[in-house]
């Protein structure tokens, strides 16, 4: 059973995700237009019109933009998987926490469900070991 504040947080998270999805749709439609421009530039390169160096730079810019948008799309997909696990089979998610929390607000144990709808969960226990970049 969730509390009213948890419900408000979930509703806000879904609203934010929906806004981000709309933004991503706009960027993807722009990417399609950019793909058409890229195709046109390749045709110009094949036909010999236009500056070759200028076109190579434009293509490299477009490829970098496509890579950036692909990464952003992957992040959005992860958000959707976590917000609606029932729509994505074989997606594990944290179903609960147990024990005291440390200074980083991490609980002693996590309950992890391997897929939506299963009737069991795994218990993962904190080891006090951390990973991350060396500063």
LINHU-V464484 format. One record per helix or strand of 3 or more residues. SS is the DSSP state (2 for helix, 1 for strand). FROM is the first residue (numbers start at 0). TO is the last residue. If there is no record, write none. Layout:
ss=SS from=FROM to=TO
ss=SS from=FROM to=TO
This chain:
ss=2 from=3 to=46
ss=2 from=51 to=82
ss=2 from=84 to=86
ss=1 from=92 to=100
ss=1 from=106 to=112
ss=1 from=121 to=124
